[in-house]
Every structure is written in C-alpha cells, then in structure tokens.
Amino acid sequence: MRMNPRLARVRTAMSDAEPRAHWDDVYGANRADDVSWFQSEPELSLKLIHRTGVGKNAAIVDVGGGASTLAEHLLHEGYRDLTVLDIASAGLAQVQRRLGPEADRIAWVTTDVAAWRPTRRFELWHDRAVLHFLTSSGEQRAYADTLRAALISGGWAIIGGFAPGGPLRCSGLPVVRHDAASLAGLLGEGFVLMETHGEIHVTPQNREQAFRYHVFARK
C-alpha cells in the first residue's frame, strides 16, 4: 500500500502554522494502514505497558493516538479506563468507525497536546511519535508541563519517537530525535528513566525507520 502523493506536496510552512489542518488532511487523504507509522499490532507499546504492571482499571492516555490500533488492543485485553488524544479529528474518526459501538467505551479528546489542560489525572501516559514533532523549545516545555499536570505521582510515561540516526522528517514535517538524556532533561528531576528500547519499524511502504522508546517512572 502506498501513501497518497498529496503528502509529498504539503507545504511545510502551512503545516507548521496550521497543524490541525495538516493532520486532518493527512488522515483525510489516507486510510490508517496507509500512513508510514501504522502498526497492525503495536507489540512494543503493549509490552512496555504490561511491564509497568498497571492494572486493568488504570487510567491510561494515548497521546497522539490518531488512527492507532493501541487503544483497541488495550480495550480487548480488558483495560477499562482509556483516553485517546489527537489534534486530528479525522484520525480519531477512523478508529471510532473501526470500533463501532465499542468506541463509546473510550474517551476521545481532540486537541493539541501542548495546549491541553487535562481535567483528570492518569496512571500511564503513552506517546508514540508526538513529541518528536514539537521542534521548538517552547513547544517541548509545554508538552512536559501537560505531562506533569496529567500524570499522578508514581505514574508511568512511555515516550517513543525517531531514534538518533533515524529519519529527519515525517509526513512533510521536521522532527527532533530524542535520546534518554534529552528526555530526562525535558521532564526534570521528578522522573526516573527505567528502560530504553529500540525498534525498527517497517512502514506499509516497506521502508525501515529507527524508533526508540523510553519508560519513565514519576517519583
């Protein structure tokens, strides 16, 4: 399956100014299984969530979930308190259509994570490839502020993105490739790095991308 050629023609300047419009265009032009980051089964994310030991009643938020399959896998495993956040309503709509009536068992939030003001707190924060799109220091600090506001003491943050040496751009946009040191510095002293895992993701277009996941525990 091939990504729609429209994506190659998206103007970065427009996308940077209007991220919601950019991502709605991406999901409007492509099925979930056509975009480069699609995983039919998010094996490493599921493994890391299981390794934290959070219970089936734990409040979990998947930040930048888009049309990801993670929430439906967790739902089918028996997790009961799931929230999926994404800036693109078109991406969330694809998951909701896939799930049908089961979509009502998940809370859906359409907003920019850097501007989000959560009204509740979570035991686990999962982010696969959202933070790496926040290229300015101000956006990154806003993301960290949101994470701290959302996550309980003793909670877990799983943050994945392109690894050092991985791609410099995705979906027409530049990315920041984080490592353990840069993430620890961003999150601050209240977080302890517990694990780091690499992943070679093979896109639907059969290209390899180097990802790295970091698991932090909040003190």
Phi and psi in degrees as a GROMACS rama.xvg file:
@    title "Ramachandran Plot"
@    xaxis  label "Phi"
@    yaxis  label "Psi"
@TYPE xy
-117.023  144.08  ARG-2
-70.2097  141.435  MET-3
-56.2813  132.973  ASN-4
-63.9767  -13.8546  PRO-5
-56.0657  -34.2782  ARG-6
-61.8743  -33.388  LEU-7
-69.335  -17.0614  ALA-8
-103.519  3.35216  ARG-9
-67.6148  129.768  VAL-10
-78.78  123.499  ARG-11
-59.6483  -40.0835  THR-12
-60.5045  -43.0259  ALA-13
-65.038  -41.3469  MET-14
-65.7607  -40.8942  SER-15
-62.8858  -35.8804  ASP-16
-78.5245  -28.7905  ALA-17
-132.69  70.2051  GLU-18
-60.7228  -35.758  PRO-19
-63.21  -43.4529  ARG-20
-65.2487  -38.2094  ALA-21
-60.3425  -50.414  HIS-22
-73.6079  -31.2342  TRP-23
-64.5698  -35.7881  ASP-24
-66.1583  -41.9788  ASP-25
-58.5687  -50.8847  VAL-26
-74.4301  -26.1831  TYR-27
-70.7477  -27.02  GLY-28
-94.0353  -10.6415  ALA-29
-139.814  143.968  ASN-30
-71.2945  160.133  ARG-31
-56.3318  -38.9666  ALA-32
-84.3024  8.65734  ASP-33
-99.5341  -23.7842  ASP-34
-74.5052  152.435  VAL-35
-64.4346  -26.9557  SER-36
-91.6468  4.7086  TRP-37
-64.353  139.36  PHE-38
-132.246  122.958  GLN-39
-66.5145  -33.8591  SER-40
-136.069  112.058  GLU-41
-78.1696  72.7586  PRO-42
-58.9458  -47.039  GLU-43
-69.032  -40.8653  LEU-44
-58.5361  -45.8042  SER-45
-63.2869  -42.9329  LEU-46
-59.3059  -45.0648  LYS-47
-69.1642  -37.5858  LEU-48
-62.6355  -44.2749  ILE-49
-60.6236  -39.0517  HIS-50
-68.2187  -23.2406  ARG-51
-69.0832  -25.097  THR-52
82.8222  10.0416  GLY-53
-64.5554  146.073  VAL-54
-80.2648  171.523  GLY-55
-68.0602  -16.8464  LYS-56
-94.8951  1.68371  ASN-57
-65.1494  141.476  ALA-58
-79.038  118.46  ALA-59
-122.031  133.711  ILE-60
-119.35  128.573  VAL-61
-101.538  103.779  ASP-62
-83.7944  129.48  VAL-63
71.2925  30.7354  GLY-64
-62.0481  -29.8289  GLY-65
47.0032  -128.712  GLY-66
-99.2295  23.1249  ALA-67
-60.6965  154.324  SER-68
-91.9637  0.135508  THR-69
-59.4656  -49.1325  LEU-70
-60.7809  -39.9638  ALA-71
-70.3283  -34.1901  GLU-72
-62.6689  -44.3291  HIS-73
-64.5834  -40.6959  LEU-74
-60.2356  -44.0962  LEU-75
-73.0982  -19.5486  HIS-76
-82.4627  -7.72987  GLU-77
106.735  5.17158  GLY-78
-71.6951  137.665  TYR-79
-112.669  -12.8381  ARG-80
-127.672  80.4733  ASP-81
-114.752  136.582  LEU-82
-127.092  134.772  THR-83
-120.16  126.348  VAL-84
-117.886  136.954  LEU-85
-157.295  152.075  ASP-86
-74.0247  -21.2252  ILE-87
-103.197  111.917  ALA-88
-65.1186  -28.6398  SER-89
-66.2925  -35.4991  ALA-90
-67.2915  -46.0269  GLY-91
-62.9866  -35.6525  LEU-92
-63.5609  -32.7845  ALA-93
-64.4414  -41.9788  GLN-94
-65.946  -42.4911  VAL-95
-61.6927  -38.8298  GLN-96
-66.9501  -39.3723  ARG-97
-61.5872  -41.7989  ARG-98
-79.4472  -24.7152  LEU-99
63.3788  -136.264  GLY-100
-59.5804  -25.5852  PRO-101
-66.3133  -18.1202  GLU-102
-59.9485  -25.6618  ALA-103
-67.2911  -13.3113  ASP-104
-87.2599  -1.15807  ARG-105
-119.227  142.735  ILE-106
-88.3265  131.924  ALA-107
-114.84  128.736  TRP-108
-125.595  121.616  VAL-109
-105.138  104.909  THR-110
-168.388  168.72  THR-111
-81.9489  124.224  ASP-112
-60.0112  -32.7226  VAL-113
-68.9603  -20.8588  ALA-114
-106.592  -1.2263  ALA-115
-67.7419  138.874  TRP-116
-120.975  88.892  ARG-117
-61.6574  140.663  PRO-118
-96.2991  1.15421  THR-119
-146.285  177.146  ARG-120
-120.535  158.33  ARG-121
-126.511  154.417  PHE-122
-89.829  -21.8312  GLU-123
-144.701  131.738  LEU-124
-113.27  123.597  TRP-125
-120.451  130.86  HIS-126
-139.764  110.824  ASP-127
-109.45  100.228  ARG-128
75.8115  38.8793  ALA-129
-105.458  -51.5603  VAL-130
-56.0672  -35.0577  LEU-131
-68.2348  -12.5572  HIS-132
-84.3609  -10.8764  PHE-133
-90.4506  99.7831  LEU-134
-94.6119  -17.1771  THR-135
-94.268  152.263  SER-136
-62.8377  -33.685  SER-137
-65.2836  -42.7514  GLY-138
-64.1752  -41.2946  GLU-139
-65.7024  -41.0973  GLN-140
-64.7399  -38.6151  ARG-141
-64.2275  -40.1367  ALA-142
-59.2481  -48.0414  TYR-143
-63.2138  -37.495  ALA-144
-63.2766  -42.2283  ASP-145
-63.6854  -43.7754  THR-146
-59.5641  -45.6813  LEU-147
-64.4454  -35.8421  ARG-148
-70.3545  -28.3474  ALA-149
-89.0875  -27.6291  ALA-150
-99.8919  133.626  LEU-151
-72.495  160.562  ILE-152
-62.0836  132.802  SER-153
85.9459  2.20456  GLY-154
-83.1101  -179.21  GLY-155
-126.597  141.856  TRP-156
-124.684  122.642  ALA-157
-111.627  116.007  ILE-158
-124.338  119.108  ILE-159
-122.018  149.489  GLY-160
-170.572  -175.88  GLY-161
-60.7989  135.886  PHE-162
-79.9263  158.829  ALA-163
-52.7578  130.491  PRO-164
92.5698  -9.22575  GLY-165
-82.3068  -169.55  GLY-166
-59.7527  151.69  PRO-167
-93.3847  -16.4143  LEU-168
-141.427  157.79  ARG-169
-150.114  132.704  CYS-170
54.5577  36.7751  SER-171
81.973  3.53571  GLY-172
-119.277  148.55  LEU-173
-72.312  154.521  PRO-174
-129.339  162.38  VAL-175
-110.057  125.704  VAL-176
-95.4648  108.224  ARG-177
-89.1654  154.991  HIS-178
-124.788  -176.678  ASP-179
-60.354  -40.0811  ALA-180
-67.0217  -43.6899  ALA-181
-67.2927  -37.9178  SER-182
-69.9456  -41.5273  LEU-183
-61.6744  -39.9594  ALA-184
-65.87  -36.3722  GLY-185
-69.5526  -43.6664  LEU-186
-76.5829  -31.5  LEU-187
94.8348  -178.869  GLY-188
-67.9463  -15.6833  GLU-189
-76.0975  -0.837156  GLY-190
-124.28  140.202  PHE-191
-117.543  126.425  VAL-192
-71.7303  124.057  LEU-193
-103.477  -39.2872  MET-194
-150.159  152.653  GLU-195
-133.863  134.005  THR-196
-135.957  136.578  HIS-197
-93.8747  154.544  GLY-198
-147.001  133.907  GLU-199
-99.6255  106.008  ILE-200
-88.8798  130.211  HIS-201
-100.895  118.203  VAL-202
-72.9912  164.959  THR-203
-59.1531  -18.7464  PRO-204
-91.6071  9.73623  GLN-205
66.2993  34.6698  ASN-206
-108.287  145.823  ARG-207
-92.5474  137.934  GLU-208
-131.342  132.251  GLN-209
-87.6273  118.406  ALA-210
-110.013  158.542  PHE-211
-139.392  133.669  ARG-212
-111.099  142.026  TYR-213
-127.076  134.075  HIS-214
-111.413  119.562  VAL-215
-114.59  141.469  PHE-216
-105.884  135.756  ALA-217
-86.7534  130.747  ARG-218
